Amino acid sequence: MKSLTVLIFCCLMTVCLSAGLPDSSDTKPLSAAESPNHEGVFVKRDVASIIMRQKRAGTAPGDLTPFQLESLREVCETNVACEHMMDTSGIIAAYKTYYGPIPF
């Protein structure tokens, strides 16, 4: 029974490994003109940092996730005045008043 299991496992492994490989008789090396263009996939580091900064700066306070709102709520609950303002004006207004800009 163990040998049958090992045999089936080896067959499955062989099929999985050979499924994604092209036939070796058909393959030929690609020239520079035929090589796939990957420029759209990768972005230079300085361009990526500019894009990420714009996204971060453009997020509105209403775009916060429930986890982020809960972390703001936990910070604000330690201060009685902030907790009272949180109940009347909302968590975002209270946090900004007592602790400054939202860190995320």
Backbone as CSV, one residue per row, in Angstrom:
resi,resn,N_x,N_y,N_z,CA_x,CA_y,CA_z,C_x,C_y,C_z
1,MET,0.824,-1.189,0.000,0.000,0.000,0.000,0.875,1.264,0.000
2,LYS,1.974,1.211,0.771,2.863,2.369,0.814,3.537,2.593,-0.532
3,SER,3.901,1.520,-1.208,4.569,1.673,-2.501,3.602,2.251,-3.543
4,LEU,2.331,1.902,-3.468,1.337,2.461,-4.379,1.176,3.959,-4.145
5,THR,1.171,4.360,-2.895,1.057,5.778,-2.554,2.270,6.548,-3.065
6,VAL,3.451,5.998,-2.883,4.670,6.644,-3.362,4.669,6.729,-4.880
7,LEU,4.210,5.675,-5.553,4.153,5.667,-7.006,3.186,6.732,-7.529
8,ILE,2.020,6.835,-6.913,1.036,7.863,-7.319,1.602,9.260,-7.066
9,PHE,2.266,9.440,-5.937,2.862,10.737,-5.621,3.929,11.113,-6.650
10,CYS,4.764,10.154,-7.029,5.802,10.424,-8.030,5.200,10.761,-9.383
11,CYS,4.125,10.068,-9.755,3.455,10.368,-11.022,2.861,11.766,-11.016
12,LEU,2.212,12.129,-9.926,1.635,13.476,-9.821,2.716,14.546,-9.859
13,MET,3.821,14.283,-9.204,4.906,15.245,-9.197,5.496,15.412,-10.594
14,THR,5.633,14.323,-11.328,6.159,14.375,-12.687,5.232,15.160,-13.601
15,VAL,3.938,14.930,-13.459,2.959,15.651,-14.281,2.987,17.141,-13.956
16,CYS,3.036,17.473,-12.686,3.045,18.885,-12.284,4.305,19.602,-12.761
17,LEU,5.437,18.946,-12.661,6.680,19.580,-13.073,6.785,19.737,-14.585
18,SER,6.255,18.795,-15.328,6.387,18.864,-16.782,5.253,19.643,-17.444
19,ALA,4.201,19.968,-16.719,3.051,20.648,-17.316,3.396,22.061,-17.770
20,GLY,4.206,22.775,-17.029,4.502,24.154,-17.366,5.718,24.331,-18.262
21,LEU,6.434,23.283,-18.571,7.650,23.408,-19.363,7.354,23.217,-20.845
22,PRO,7.914,24.053,-21.720,7.722,23.861,-23.153,8.539,22.669,-23.646
23,ASP,8.141,22.130,-24.772,8.859,21.000,-25.362,10.250,21.470,-25.766
24,SER,11.291,20.738,-25.393,12.661,21.174,-25.629,13.022,21.189,-27.106
25,SER,12.322,20.426,-27.970,12.639,20.424,-29.397,12.130,21.691,-30.091
26,ASP,11.107,22.362,-29.513,10.535,23.562,-30.119,11.256,24.836,-29.696
27,THR,11.957,24.797,-28.613,12.480,26.036,-28.045,13.713,26.509,-28.785
28,LYS,13.768,27.816,-28.936,14.950,28.458,-29.486,15.157,29.736,-28.689
29,PRO,16.355,30.203,-28.548,16.580,31.408,-27.759,15.945,32.622,-28.442
30,LEU,15.396,33.507,-27.631,14.774,34.715,-28.152,15.830,35.763,-28.438
31,SER,15.654,36.477,-29.519,16.550,37.596,-29.807,16.094,38.803,-29.007
32,ALA,16.869,39.866,-29.054,16.512,41.065,-28.295,15.207,41.665,-28.794
33,ALA,14.928,41.560,-30.085,13.695,42.117,-30.636,12.483,41.281,-30.240
34,GLU,12.663,39.972,-30.036,11.545,39.111,-29.697,11.320,38.985,-28.198
35,SER,12.236,39.459,-27.391,12.092,39.298,-25.944,10.905,40.111,-25.451
36,PRO,10.200,39.590,-24.459,9.029,40.294,-23.962,9.416,41.613,-23.305
37,ASN,8.563,42.596,-23.460,8.810,43.926,-22.915,8.261,43.981,-21.491
38,HIS,9.122,44.208,-20.510,8.710,44.242,-19.109,8.756,45.656,-18.541
39,GLU,8.815,46.666,-19.390,8.921,48.029,-18.877,7.672,48.449,-18.110
40,GLY,6.497,47.975,-18.516,5.271,48.367,-17.846,5.095,47.722,-16.488
41,VAL,5.840,46.674,-16.208,5.687,45.963,-14.952,6.499,46.622,-13.844
42,PHE,7.684,47.085,-14.162,8.572,47.639,-13.161,8.578,49.166,-13.239
43,VAL,8.692,49.786,-12.079,8.726,51.239,-11.987,9.992,51.615,-11.231
44,LYS,10.623,52.684,-11.653,11.817,53.150,-10.953,11.451,53.577,-9.539
45,ARG,12.417,53.509,-8.664,12.165,53.757,-7.249,11.668,55.180,-6.986
46,ASP,12.259,56.177,-7.641,11.839,57.556,-7.391,10.416,57.812,-7.883
47,VAL,10.041,57.197,-9.011,8.672,57.343,-9.520,7.688,56.663,-8.579
48,ALA,8.050,55.484,-8.075,7.167,54.766,-7.155,6.956,55.548,-5.867
49,SER,8.009,56.182,-5.362,7.852,56.941,-4.122,6.974,58.168,-4.325
50,ILE,7.049,58.783,-5.504,6.183,59.934,-5.788,4.723,59.492,-5.869
51,ILE,4.485,58.364,-6.531,3.116,57.854,-6.659,2.547,57.514,-5.283
52,MET,3.340,56.854,-4.448,2.860,56.469,-3.128,2.634,57.683,-2.236
53,ARG,3.487,58.703,-2.362,3.279,59.912,-1.581,1.991,60.602,-1.982
54,GLN,1.701,60.658,-3.277,0.471,61.295,-3.729,-0.743,60.553,-3.204
55,LYS,-0.703,59.245,-3.214,-1.837,58.469,-2.727,-2.026,58.689,-1.242
56,ARG,-0.920,58.695,-0.494,-1.019,58.867,0.937,-1.533,60.258,1.281
57,ALA,-1.079,61.269,0.544,-1.500,62.634,0.834,-2.948,62.869,0.416
58,GLY,-3.426,62.115,-0.550,-4.769,62.326,-1.057,-5.846,61.546,-0.342
59,THR,-5.496,60.737,0.657,-6.525,59.956,1.335,-7.302,60.839,2.291
60,ALA,-8.576,60.734,2.239,-9.451,61.500,3.114,-9.621,60.760,4.434
61,PRO,-9.969,61.467,5.511,-10.166,60.782,6.791,-11.264,59.717,6.736
62,GLY,-12.217,59.845,5.847,-13.271,58.852,5.715,-12.798,57.564,5.072
63,ASP,-11.577,57.568,4.525,-11.045,56.383,3.864,-10.319,55.444,4.824
64,LEU,-10.369,55.703,6.115,-9.677,54.862,7.081,-10.393,53.527,7.234
65,THR,-9.616,52.491,7.433,-10.189,51.159,7.627,-10.744,51.049,9.046
66,PRO,-11.607,50.089,9.300,-12.118,49.902,10.672,-11.005,49.633,11.688
67,PHE,-9.952,48.938,11.261,-8.828,48.680,12.166,-8.122,49.984,12.541
68,GLN,-7.938,50.884,11.563,-7.290,52.166,11.839,-8.165,53.028,12.751
69,LEU,-9.464,53.023,12.504,-10.372,53.792,13.365,-10.358,53.254,14.792
70,GLU,-10.292,51.935,14.926,-10.250,51.339,16.258,-8.968,51.722,16.990
71,SER,-7.846,51.784,16.280,-6.601,52.178,16.943,-6.654,53.648,17.368
72,LEU,-7.277,54.505,16.560,-7.454,55.902,16.971,-8.356,55.991,18.199
73,ARG,-9.397,55.195,18.211,-10.343,55.180,19.325,-9.644,54.740,20.623
74,GLU,-8.759,53.743,20.525,-8.046,53.279,21.717,-7.123,54.347,22.274
75,VAL,-6.469,55.103,21.396,-5.591,56.186,21.856,-6.417,57.281,22.512
76,CYS,-7.541,57.603,21.913,-8.370,58.701,22.409,-9.069,58.346,23.730
77,GLU,-9.309,57.069,23.976,-9.988,56.659,25.206,-9.147,56.878,26.454
78,THR,-7.837,57.041,26.300,-6.988,57.265,27.468,-7.125,58.680,28.021
79,ASN,-7.618,59.606,27.225,-7.804,60.996,27.641,-9.305,61.236,27.798
80,VAL,-9.743,61.661,28.977,-11.172,61.833,29.258,-11.777,62.911,28.368
81,ALA,-11.066,64.008,28.164,-11.597,65.091,27.332,-11.706,64.640,25.873
82,CYS,-10.716,63.907,25.408,-10.746,63.398,24.037,-11.884,62.396,23.872
83,GLU,-12.095,61.567,24.887,-13.179,60.591,24.822,-14.538,61.276,24.781
84,HIS,-14.702,62.365,25.546,-15.962,63.105,25.519,-16.175,63.748,24.148
85,MET,-15.115,64.344,23.584,-15.242,64.955,22.259,-15.487,63.887,21.201
86,MET,-14.919,62.704,21.393,-15.139,61.613,20.457,-16.626,61.238,20.428
87,ASP,-17.274,61.250,21.579,-18.698,60.919,21.643,-19.568,61.988,21.006
88,THR,-19.127,63.246,21.036,-19.958,64.331,20.509,-19.610,64.723,19.076
89,SER,-18.307,64.769,18.751,-17.896,65.276,17.436,-17.374,64.212,16.490
90,GLY,-17.056,63.040,17.016,-16.516,61.989,16.166,-15.062,61.711,16.477
91,ILE,-14.644,60.528,16.122,-13.301,60.080,16.479,-12.217,60.860,15.742
92,ILE,-12.449,61.177,14.483,-11.414,61.853,13.693,-11.187,63.274,14.189
93,ALA,-12.260,64.000,14.459,-12.132,65.372,14.963,-11.475,65.386,16.339
94,ALA,-11.848,64.453,17.200,-11.275,64.404,18.543,-9.791,64.066,18.493
95,TYR,-9.436,63.087,17.680,-8.028,62.701,17.598,-7.183,63.854,17.065
96,LYS,-7.667,64.524,16.013,-6.910,65.643,15.443,-6.762,66.784,16.443
97,THR,-7.789,67.031,17.243,-7.740,68.119,18.217,-6.705,67.851,19.300
98,TYR,-6.675,66.645,19.825,-5.810,66.358,20.966,-4.435,65.789,20.593
99,TYR,-4.326,65.120,19.457,-3.069,64.450,19.124,-2.462,64.874,17.805
100,GLY,-3.096,65.776,17.074,-2.534,66.246,15.813,-2.984,65.418,14.629
101,PRO,-2.237,65.486,13.526,-2.663,64.777,12.304,-2.659,63.262,12.501
102,ILE,-3.521,62.610,11.745,-3.635,61.163,11.797,-2.362,60.555,11.188
103,PRO,-1.716,59.623,11.859,-0.421,59.112,11.405,-0.484,58.195,10.185
104,PHE,-1.644,57.768,9.749,-1.722,56.898,8.583,-2.769,57.366,7.626
